[in-house]
């Protein structure tokens, strides 16, 4: 006999609040080029975290090809789900709810993860929770920590750069964001200028470690108080590389990488601290794929000397993963508990 579809969506609190037992959420993430499944207990304890990366597939293209990514997700999704259950040593009957990223991201890729989660929701008669990918990156800081709101979050990823004031689990406000290129996008574009392989950001970070961060000085774009603009910086690096290549094809690329990294991470850290000071919030968190960058981690961590409490996710929870989706499904009240939800590509 087929399972019935939940007709009336439960509220978030109806799903997660039960003082008598643990909340165990199976989560799926497929917004870009990682197919991931995790099982998370009470929003903080990761019972399993499986990630199937597509980096090798897209490396030959120099970037993510959406159609290829969607096909790779289809091939990997069942396997990562099975491995997540195996690693957690738990059965579907013990799951409280099923969560999946619904956006922003690549539509074809998102559909794979969301539809797999909805199917599991129907088969096992468990509530479905739709998750905003960006909120999940912030929630990665709840994993294995005692973090609680209020806090200021610096979210830096390939497609987004935001400073967010998180007042409580159901109330957050974007104080500022990029008006053009996101920080991660700028890292990747400059990496291409320096002939670094995909994914460019991590390779640029490694190269910069061997360069002089003060070899070249780039101007900072004038924006509103907490907004960002990195398009001009990218253009300035392009012009510098063209000039240096003409003068000497063997110029020191590490100096360019280090100077660029110093400029962009300095802007990110400076505005984050300014937001924390303005709103008198003594906790700062770092989130998103660019949170794996060694220099931004160092700069944000340095605020501990100013008596701020700093939270930065473990490396494996900075880049796309499903553990952060499971944590978000537990903590964030701004979620969708409706099987009728559809995916969305951007905010």
Buried (B, 14 or more C-beta within 10 A) or exposed (E): EEEEEBEEBBEBEEBBEEEEEEBBBBBBBBBBBBBBBBBBBBBBBBBBBBBBBBEEBBEEEEEBBBEBBBBBBBEBBEEBBEBBBEBBEBEEEEBBBBBBBBBBBBBBBBBBBBBBBBEBBBEBEBBBBBBBBBBBBBBBBBBBBEBEBBBBBBBBBBBBBBBBBBEEBBEBEBBBBBBBBBBBBBBBBBBBBBEBEBBBBBBBBEBBEEBBBEBBEBEBBEBEEBBBBBBBBBEBBEEBBEEBEEEEEEBBBBBBBBBBBBBBBBBBBEBBBBBBEEEEBBBBBBBBBBBBBBBBBEBBBEBEEEEBBBBBBBEBBBBBBBBBBBBBBBBBEEBBBBBEBEBBEEE
